């Protein structure tokens, strides 16, 4: 197994429960991997195993060919940015950045050069004498990043580093972090529960649930070809309904929803299920609203969510399924009777899974 950073079958148990269950991952040098999942999925524990704050019950962590599984955190040469930054309020900016360097034995002129280089890296040259309380949230985040990068670590670990920022600042800071990390070329692991953050920052994204990896891939792969209904529902917007698979068709597969038959495309590599009950997972852009039509699934608009140039309509079918559809903001009012059909632009937005979602 190659790769600059490797996690090999990591297991961590707490009180007999496997918080991390045989997680295997590999990152190439300079790659940014986002660990994405809900609370309790095991992503933070996986990061702590990487950092050395926890010791795995099974498995190994390999960096550049070196087994660091039981190496102390300080000896791993990893940098870490914590969720709440962990900056020292009684120290100024320069002293905060110098703190980790001094603990590694860096002093004198070399210490000053490294601090200056770290400040310049995050575009905060000239801020060295400021107190932490004088900085904005975004500036504090960049100082935490500068402190992590100053010792020139082999790997950078980011633990929900943007969660304390307001939405507008978070979006701008995401772009700045991605540009900086790729400019430095450092191998990075990011933990987040925010899909937008994982998609914008990650070269690849690893989706976790209950301590296990559900799928690893690029953002495009996760959105367009989810491995199961959990990934499809966690990544992006989607709706689900129970349908019946009737069999293959010229375009892909023929299904029946509320006794209305649809001939739908499936994404390349999508599972071909046998005839019988199945779970339909569909993206809002993969459906279209029509006037009531014998070929369309009859439904009633129950709500509308405005999202700028378009709106997301929730339509309840006569069979009880609620499906979301993107359409112009004033397409139909709440309570209107409509038909639902696959969009001609649906490519990749319709997925079928066994009823258990696997």
N, C-alpha and C positions, 0 to 999 in steps of 0.2 A: 504494500500500500504506500503510494507516494504522497507528496503534499508537504508544504512547509510546516503547517500546524495540523496535527491529527488527534482526534478523540477516538479512542478505540474501545467500544463496548463498555462505556462508563455506566456504573451502577452506584447509586447512593440511596441508602435506606435510613429512614427515621422511624423508630418504634415499629419496625417490621413492615412499614409501607415504603414502596420503591418510589422515591421522589424523582429519580432519574433512572430510566429503565433501558439499559443497553443502547445508549446513544453513541452512534458512530458518525463522525463527520471529518472532512478534510478540507483545508483551505490552502490555496496556492499563495505564494509570497505576494503581498500587496493587495490581496482580495479583502473585500468587506462583506462579511456574512451577518445578516440580521436574524436573531432568534425571536420568533414571533409566536405569541400564544396568549390565552386568557390567564387570569390569576390562577395559580396552582398548577400550571402546566409543566413546571420544572425548568423553565428557562433561566431564572435567577440562580437556582441551585447549580445548573450546568455552568454558568458563568463563575460561580464561586469555586467550583471544582477546577476550572481553568486557572483561576487566580491563585489557587493554593489555600484559600480560606477554609475549604472543606477537603477532606481526603476521601477518594472513592473507595467503596467496598470492593469493587471489581473494576477492571479496565485500566487504561493507561492514557496519559497525555504526553504527546511527543512534539517537540519543537525543533525544527532544523536537524532532525535525526537524534536529538537528545531526549531521553526519558526524564521528564520533570515531575512525574506523578507524585513523588514524595519529597520534592525539593521545596524548601521554604519559600513563601511568596517573594521576599526581597531578593532571593537568589535567582528567580526565574527571569528577571529583566523584562517584566511586563509593566505597562503603564495602565492606570485605571482612572476613569472619571466616574464618580459616584452620583447617584440620583440627586442628592442634595449638595453636591460639589465638595463638601468637607473642607472648605477654606477656613483659615484661622483668622478670626476677626481682629485679634490683637496684633497681627503682623500686617505690614503693607504688602503690596503686590509683589515687589521684588523678593521680599522675605518669604512669601508663600511659595514662589516658584523655586527659590533656593533651598527650601527646607529638605526636599527629597534628595537634591544633589549633595547637600552637606552630609546627609546620612550615608551616602555612598562614598564619602571621602573626597569630594570635589571641593577645592578651596581656592582662594586667591584670584588671580587674573582669569584662570580657566572658569571659575564659578561665575564671574561677571560676564564673560563671553557667552556662556551657555544661557544665562538668564536673558541677556539681550537678544540672543538668537531666538529663544522661545517666544519672547514678547513680539518680535518682528514677525514671527511665523503666524501669529494670530492677529496681526495688524493692530497691536496695542503698544507699540513703541512709544515711550514717553509717559506711560501710565505707572511706571515702577514705584513712584513715591505715594501713590494714592492708597487710601485705606479701603478695605473691602466694602464697607458701608457706603462708600462714595460711588460705587459701581452699579450700573443697571444689571438686571437679571441676565441679559445676553452677554454683557461684559464679564460677569462672574463666571458664566459658563465657559467663556473663552480662556479665562485665566486658569480654570481647572484643567482645561485641555492643554494649555501651555505647560502647566506643572507636570502633567502626565507625560508629555513629549520631551521635556527638557533632558531627562536621563538617556534619551535615545533608546527606547525600549524595542524589543524584538516584536512584541505584540501589544496592541492597544485594546483595552476592554472598556466598553461604554455601557453603564447600567442606567437605562432610561434617562439619559442626560438632558432631555428637553422637556421633561414632564412638568417642570416648575415655571415654564414660560407661557405667556399668553399666546393665543393661536397665531396672530399675525407675526409676532417675533419668532415663534417656533418655526414657521414656514421659512422665514428668511435665514434663520440659523441653520436649518437643515441643509440648505444649499451651500452655506459657508463651510459647514463641517465636511460635506462630501468633497468639495473642491480641495480643502486642506488635506484631507486624508489621502486623496489620490495624488496630490502634489508631493506629499511626503513619501508616499509609496509604502505605508506601513500596513501590515496585516492586522485586521480589525474585526472584533466580534462585538456586535451591538445587541442589547436586550431591549425589547419594546413590546407593548401590547397594542401599539398604534399601527394599523396597516399602512397608512400614508407614510409614516416615518420609515417603516421597513422597506416599502417599495421605492421611496426616493433615495434612501441611503444605501441599501443593500445591492451588491452585485448579484448575490443570491440570497434567498430567504429560506430559513428552515422553520416550518410550522410544527409546534409542539402541542401535545395534549396528554394529560395524565402521565407526564414523565417520559413519553415516547415521541419519537419523530414521526409525524404523519406524512410529510413530504418535504423535499428539498429541491429548489429550482429557482430559475429567474422569476421576477415578478410576472412577466408575460406567461411563463409556463404555469405558474400557480393559478393565475386568473383564467387562462384559456383552457387548461387541461387539469383541473383539480383531481387528486387521486381518490377522493371520497367526498361524501356530502359535508362532512365537518370542514374540510379545507375550503370547499366551494362556498359554504355559508360564512366562514370566518373571513375569507379574503374577498372583498368587494360586496356589493349588494346582490341579493338573490331572493327568490321565493321558491317554495317547494309545494308539490302536490302529488298525491298518489295517482298514478296512471296505469294503463294496461298496455304492455308491449304486444303488438299484433304480429310483428315479424319484420324482416328486412324489406326495404323499398328501393326504388331506383335512386333516390337522393340519399338515403341513409337508413332510417327505420320509421315504421308506421306505429303510432301510438293512439290511444283513445283517452280523452279527458272528458268526463261528464258525457260520455257516449258520442262525442264529436271526435272524428278521426283527423289527426294531423300527420303529414308526411314531413319529417324533420331531418335536417342535417345533424351529424355528430362531428365533433372536432377530430382531427387526425389522431388515431390511436385510441379514440374513445371506446369504452367497453360496448360490445354487442351482447345485450342481454337476451336470454331465451324468452319466448312468449310467456306472458303472465304479468302479475303485478310488479310494479317498479316505482321508484321515487324519481320524480322529475325535479331537477334544479334548474332554474331559468333566470338569466340576468334581465334586468328591466329593459335594456336596449334590445333584447332578443324577441320582444313581443310588440305588437301594435294594436291600437284600438281601431275598431271598425263600427259602423252602424250595425244593429242587430242583423244577423245573416245566418242562413241555415248551415253554412260551412264554418261558422265561428262559434267558439264556446260562449254561451250567453252569460253575462255578468252584470253586476251593478257597481257603480263607482261609490266607494264608501269614504274616501278621503283624497286630498291632494296636498302634496308637499312642494312648495315653490323652491327651485334651485337655480334661479337666475334665468338663463335663456330657455330653460325647459322646466317641466314639472314632473314629479313622480306621482302617479295615480295608483291608489290601491283599489283593485277591482275584486269583488267577491263573486265567485262563480255560483251558479245555482246549486252546485254540489257542495259548496261550503269552503272551497279553497280560496285563499286571498293571494292574488298575484300582483306584483308591482310592474308598472309599465311607464316608460318615459314617453312624453308627448309634449306638444306646445303648451304653454301655461294656461291658455284659455280654451283648450280643446273641448272639454266637456265639464258640466257642473257636477257636484256631488249629488248622488241619487239617480243619475242618468243610467239608462239601460244601454249597454254596449256589447260588442262582440270582441273576443280575443283571438288573435291569430299569430303564428310565428312571423316575425319581421323578415323581410327580404334581406335585411342587413344583419341577420342574427348570427352570422358565422362565428362559431365557437361559443355562443352564449347559452346553448341548451345542452344539458347533461342528464344522463340516466344512470341511476345506481340501484342496487338491490334495496329492498324496503328498509333494511337495517342501516342503510347509509354507507356501507363498506364498499 
